[in-house]
Amino acid sequence: MPRKSLVEQLVRTQPEEIKTESHGSESILVLYRFNENPSHRFYKTLDRLKLYLVFNRLQNGVLEAESLVVAYTLTRLIMRYGGESKVYKAQILKFLD
């Protein structure tokens, strides 16, 4: 039996109880850090996950997820490579229209 890729494992094991979508001007932010530079495999896996999940890499250490389940999956990936993460729910504020 062929070995499943890390991306397949992460996508297939998403919990049902947190499958809620973000609506309106709310955003889910995943802030992460590594004590040392992460493996280049982390970034390759992150890029491959974009085929299955909707999220944006805003800058190093900041990911914006479309839903809580996507944020959960991203935190699992970060933990897998030895990083730490925190998940925040943020509301986008418009000061200038």
QUILIN-V455857 format. One record per helix or strand. SS is the DSSP state (@ for helix, = for strand). FROM is the first residue (numbers start at 1). LEN is the number of residues. Records with the same first field share a line. If there is no record, write none. Layout:
# QUILIN-V455857
SS = FROM-LEN + FROM-LEN
This chain:
# QUILIN-V455857
@ = 6-7 + 16-3 + 40-10 + 68-13
= = 21-1 + 26-8 + 55-5 + 62-4 + 67-1 + 84-8
